[in-house]
Amino acid sequence: MLFGKKKTSAGADEYDEERDLREGRFVAAEQTNLPLNGFMTRMLAQELPILDSHDRTEVYRLLREYAASGGPVITSQEELPAQIREILDL
């Protein structure tokens, strides 16, 4: 495997970028302490820089509260707390 692309014996490239983004392994996402699965961690990491510092702080606070309440791991946008969905305009 070279740069995440597998070559078949026939030499055809079967790399699926969309599948890799959804199901691929991203070490940085695995090293977080968030109530989010890997895909949602990466999605949130892409959205947070767009927010102003107040909204970013609010998202962090809401995630901490969610984790402290013992909620299940969030695996989709629909499972995010309503306040976070509102801030992210989802």
Buried (B, 14 or more C-beta within 10 A) or exposed (E): EEEEEEEEEEEEEEEEEEEEEEEBEBEEBEEEEBBBBBBBBBBBBEBEEEBEEEBBEBBEEBBEEBBEEEEEEBEEEEBBBEBBEEBBEE
